[in-house]
Each structure stands twice: as C-alpha cells, then as structure tokens.
Amino acid sequence: SPRLNHLKITNNNSNDFSGGIDLVGSNGKTVIFEHVEITNNTAQHYPGIRCHGADIKLTNVQIKDNGPPTSGLHGNNGGGLDLENGTATINYSIISGNFGTLGGGILAKNSSLVIKNSIIVKNKHRAIQCSDNVTLSIVNSTIADNESSDFCGGILLSNNTSVEVINSILSNNHSN
C-alpha cells in the first residue's frame, strides 16, 4: 500500500479543488498516512484532504486550520477531511480548527468511518457530518468545542447513517 510518512503539507492554496491532498481512487489499496501534518491549506472545495473513491488510514496525523480562502464563496465540502465512497480509519490523530460548509472537521458520504483515540475540536460548521449510507464508529475519542451556524455543532447524521460511540467524550459542541 502507498505510504506517506513524516510529511508536512502546509500553506497551499487552490482557487478550486483540494488545497492539501486530493486522493481520487486508490485502486483497491489503502493509502496510509503516518506522522503527517496537513495545516493551513485553502481551497474553494476540500481544503484539507479530499478522499473520493479511496481508502485511507491516518495514524498520528494532524489536520488543522484548513478552510476556504478569506475572500470569495466557498463550496460544499468538509474542511478537514471530505470522504466520499471510501473508507477512513483515523487513529491517534487531531482534527482541529478547520472550516467547511458541510462538516468543518469531517464530511462523509456513502462511506465507512472509524475514529479511535483521536481529538476533534474547534472546527467551524460542526465536527462531523455523515449522510447517505455512512457507518460511523467513534471509540476512546473526544469531540468538543465545535460550532455551527445551523443545526448542530457536534455530529449531524442523516439518510441511512449508523453510529456507534464507545467510551468517548462529546462536550460543548453548539450551534449559534
């Protein structure tokens, strides 16, 4: 499987898609990220990681402070991780300070998402949004201090989404 180890992806800008990493299709292989920082990237769509039709495993990864450019409109996306038609396993990672119009921390559609021993904090427009046949599992993790301008600051689930939360903290998430 392809691996990204001890890497910093920072201060990139796109006027359209994918400020940090654009992963579309992984040919049946899981792309492994270990000790990677994805920070301060901007894009109209998918400022942090876009993962469509691909499988990823993140271990000791920081996805922080990714969002749209300060001027102009921003599209519908997940600010930190945008997962569609794929699988993501997140271990010992931090997703913090990201902004997206749908899921500031993580947006998942038609996917499987497992979050273990991780922290998702201070994201704008909620921590996690899942829709359209997502299986979400959160274990030994903290989701706190996320906010949204509409429905909820924590986790928004819709359209055949299942969730399992074990031994985790969901605290001080709010909508304005």
C-alpha positions in Angstrom: 0.0 0.0 0.0 1.2 3.6 -0.6 2.5 5.4 2.5 3.1 9.0 3.4 5.4 9.2 6.4 6.8 12.2 8.4 5.5 14.8 6.0 4.2 18.3 6.3 1.6 19.6 3.8 1.1 23.3 4.7 0.2 26.7 3.3 -1.1 25.5 -0.1 -3.9 27.3 -1.9 -6.3 26.3 -4.7 -8.9 28.6 -6.3 -10.9 25.4 -7.0 -10.4 21.9 -5.6 -8.1 20.5 -2.9 -5.7 22.7 -1.0 -3.9 19.9 0.8 -4.3 16.4 -0.7 -6.6 15.2 -3.5 -7.0 11.5 -3.4 -9.4 10.1 -6.0 -9.5 6.4 -6.3 -6.9 4.1 -4.7 -7.2 1.0 -7.0 -8.2 -1.2 -4.0 -5.2 -0.3 -1.9 -5.3 1.6 1.4 -3.3 4.8 1.4 -1.5 5.0 4.8 -0.6 8.4 6.4 1.7 8.3 9.5 3.0 11.3 11.3 1.7 13.7 8.7 0.6 17.4 9.3 -1.9 18.9 6.9 -2.2 22.5 8.0 -3.2 26.0 6.8 -4.3 24.9 3.3 -7.1 26.8 1.5 -9.4 25.9 -1.4 -13.0 26.7 -2.5 -13.7 22.9 -2.2 -11.9 20.4 0.0 -9.2 22.5 1.7 -7.7 19.7 3.8 -8.0 16.1 2.3 -10.4 15.1 -0.5 -10.7 11.3 -0.4 -13.2 10.2 -3.1 -13.5 6.5 -4.1 -10.4 5.7 -2.0 -9.5 4.1 1.3 -7.2 5.8 3.9 -5.7 5.1 7.2 -4.5 8.0 9.3 -2.2 7.4 12.3 -0.7 10.3 14.3 -1.9 12.8 11.8 -2.8 16.4 12.4 -5.4 18.1 10.2 -5.5 21.7 11.4 -6.7 25.1 10.3 -7.7 24.3 6.7 -10.6 26.2 5.1 -11.7 28.4 2.3 -9.8 31.5 1.2 -10.7 34.6 3.1 -12.4 36.1 0.0 -15.0 34.7 -2.3 -17.6 32.0 -1.9 -16.8 28.6 -0.6 -18.4 25.4 -1.9 -20.0 22.4 -0.1 -17.2 20.4 1.5 -15.6 19.0 4.5 -12.9 21.4 5.8 -10.5 18.9 7.3 -11.5 15.6 5.6 -14.0 15.1 2.8 -14.7 11.4 2.4 -17.0 10.0 -0.3 -17.4 6.4 -1.5 -14.5 5.2 0.6 -13.2 4.0 3.9 -11.2 6.0 6.5 -9.7 4.8 9.8 -8.4 7.6 12.0 -6.1 6.7 14.9 -4.3 8.9 17.5 -5.0 12.0 15.4 -6.1 15.6 15.8 -8.6 17.4 13.6 -8.9 20.9 14.8 -9.7 24.5 13.6 -11.0 23.5 10.2 -13.8 25.2 8.3 -16.2 23.7 5.8 -19.7 24.5 4.7 -20.8 20.9 5.4 -18.7 19.3 8.1 -15.9 21.6 9.3 -13.9 18.7 10.7 -15.2 15.7 8.6 -17.8 15.3 5.9 -18.6 11.7 5.0 -21.0 10.3 2.3 -21.5 6.7 1.3 -18.5 5.6 3.4 -17.2 3.8 6.4 -15.5 6.0 9.0 -13.7 4.7 12.2 -12.3 7.2 14.7 -10.2 5.8 17.6 -8.1 7.6 20.3 -8.5 10.9 18.5 -9.4 14.5 19.2 -11.8 16.6 17.0 -12.1 20.1 18.4 -12.8 23.7 17.5 -14.0 23.1 13.9 -16.4 25.6 12.3 -19.7 24.2 10.9 -19.7 21.1 13.1 -17.2 18.4 13.9 -18.6 15.6 11.8 -21.4 15.4 9.2 -22.5 12.0 7.8 -25.1 11.3 5.2 -26.2 8.8 2.6 -25.3 5.3 3.9 -22.4 6.0 6.3 -21.2 3.7 9.0 -19.6 5.7 11.8 -17.7 4.3 14.8 -16.1 6.5 17.5 -14.0 4.9 20.2 -12.0 6.5 23.0 -12.1 9.9 21.3 -13.0 13.5 22.2 -15.3 15.7 20.2 -15.5 19.1 21.8 -15.9 22.8 21.3 -17.1 22.6 17.7 -19.7 25.0 16.4 -22.1 25.5 13.6 -24.3 28.3 12.3 -27.3 26.0 11.8 -28.3 22.6 13.2 -25.7 21.2 15.5 -22.0 21.7 16.4 -21.1 18.1 17.2 -22.3 15.3 14.9 -25.0 15.5 12.3 -26.3 12.2 10.9 -28.8 11.8 8.0 -30.1 9.4 5.3 -29.3 5.8 6.5 -26.4 6.6 8.7 -25.5 4.3 11.6 -23.3 5.3 14.5 -21.6 3.6 17.4 -19.9 5.7 20.1 -17.9 3.9 22.8 -16.0 5.4 25.8 -15.8 8.9 24.2 -16.5 12.5 25.2 -18.9 14.7 23.3 -18.8 18.1 25.0 -19.6 21.8 24.5 -20.5 21.5 20.8 -23.1 24.1 19.8 -24.9 25.9 17.1 -25.4 29.7 17.1 
